[in-house]
């Protein structure tokens, strides 16, 4: 096995030949490279599968032996300065390697079909493979300099993939916003790395932790300066993991293709901030103020992300805010010192959220048949509904991911989230109350997404095609001609609802419009034939969503299995004392050295009592969502009945105001983006204009003024001279005499 560890350095470089060969092929042999484009996707999956096999082998050995392996090589040596490169294999690295490779393989398989009609197919796989290389290099790095290098490469890949459809202004703005926001955190990370090197003289984790902790405990350094360096390091994690207040880039990052959202912005890259805090845990735990700050930022992000997800119409943005909230749970766990619970939730959430994002991509994939490629329409949940019969596999897998994220046993996220909630009661009751309340909000908004998307939000009684008297009509469950009476009813209802696009302009084209959307060459094209339903009496042409192809459904089913069973790695098996499970045994070599583990439930009875409490909160959130968004309860007749029973009483008016405030807060993203626009963006622009004015008018003005003055003086003097030396001498002597006389009289008197 020692021989295997010696060659672990090859892990980050196995996916690297794909972007290199694709770049050379597109440059030298573009036609042949494009004709063989399916081969590149197969090769990408194959190479990442080899990495996964290697990673699983390392993880098994880590579980059985619990050893930590580190290999380093000298990169540059100059007097007292020595910079080394290497790789570190420990339980944290093994967890991340398995996570990156398993989710990455499934996303690549999914992307082969999802991006098959896009002009940028090869460019997409080149970016994806380079991202996998960067992410694998990040988690295997043995020192802070390597982490920073791969950290920037991961950010660059995220920038390229968010702006993949760069001809769309919204995508171009989104990738710029993500880039600039992450630069704030990355600059802080760089300052923290340099500050710690100035204190310890090393970038290697082992040396850095040992030296820094000794200096702190022995008062050998300025504690305030060490805390400041740790704060700068944490700033990098805040930006990358979309924590408050640097979270604003993540919802806009949904402008990229959906597989990117599943891989980068749900399972891997946004988890890099959690990974960084976990990697630096031995240092951070020695600084109580920073640990308290980490837990505070985590709890704020938990609540903020959940409240902002309540009223979003875009399905991917709703899931993005959910990701932000769940990352807050992990950050809270790390701040509390619950190292194991944070990593456990990192694993379970990655698979569940990847399933949800790929499921949303399958929904968008089918919706584009009806509305053309327009994110404002194909991703708008209000225009969905009634999809259950048409995309059953997507619906069932999406429901499974939803239940997992809600914390319903025995699915994956139940075990990890319940553990964090229990630890929060031991750490701070106030934090625990907020975390439990947010767990109920999570169940509410996740089931809102599910019900609005699959079961239907807008319900109208009308005559259906089979001749029955009445049936529920969902927002896209009528498959008729544009001129039919039922469609005209639908158009009138949509007009009354005043659905607005992202530009706050009323949509002029109805959902069933025959308008053909002209797509840009860099935007993927999805063309499906309309289906004629001959069983209907009117023999009309009907168009409806279709289930995705098998290459897209296979990753959904595989992730559903992970969602079902991955929680088993953290389920406690010892009946007497519930601290023995696969994950604890794996992480014990690390956690025992770092902190006293908080995860000591006591017995099964206490565990069941705590679980009943957390699950009850989730079920209450599900009940409220069903009450408001289920077709059974939210038909127009029922709403009219409720309105008639509560006619504008004072309590009703107060309730309406509260609901409107919450809705506006959520729909407008907590006004945080507007705040940044007014008080940051505009202020920076004003300062830039003032600086430009100072530079142009004053600095350049003085310089240019001296030059212009010299020019005019020279031009004037050239007409004074006549070319006679005697005249010049006379003028010179005369001037000197006058000056001497003036000086004499001044000093004499």
Protein Blocks (a to p, Z undefined) as FASTA:
>chain_A
ZZmmmmmmmmmmmmmmmmmmmmmmmmmmmmlmmmmmmmmmmmmmmmmmmmmmmmmmmmmm
mmmnopacdddddfbdchjbccdddddddfklmmmmmmmmmmmmmmmmmmmmmmmmpfkl
mmmmmmmmmmmmmmmmmmmpcbfklmmmmmmmmmmmmmmmmmmmmmbmklmmmmmmmmmm
mmmmmmmmmmmmmmmmmmnopabfklmmmmmmmmmmnopacfklmmmmmmmmmmmmmmmn
opafklmmmmmmmmpcfklmmmmmmmmmmmmmmmmmmmmmmmmmmmmklmmmmmmmmmmm
mmmmmmmmmmccblklmmmmmmmmmmmmmmmmmmnopamlmmmmmmmmmmmmmmmmmmmm
mmmmmmmmmnopafklmmmmklggjklmmmmmlmmmmmmmmmmmnopafbfklmmmmmmm
mmmmmmommlmmmmmmmmmmmmmmmmmmmmmmmnopbdcddddfkopabdcddfklcccd
fkbmklmmmmmmmmmnopacfkopacfbdfkbcbdcdddfkbccddddddddfkbmnlpa
cdddddddfklmmmmmmmmmmmmmmmmmmmcfbfkbccbcfklmmmmmmmmmmpccfblg
hpamlmmmmmmmmmmmmmmmmmmmmmmmgmklmcfklmmmmmmmmgoiaklmmmmmmmmm
mmmmmmnonommmmmmmmmmmmmmmmmmmmmmmmmmmmmmmmmmmmmmmmmmmmmmmmmp
goiaklmmmmmmmmmmmmmmmmmmmmmZZ
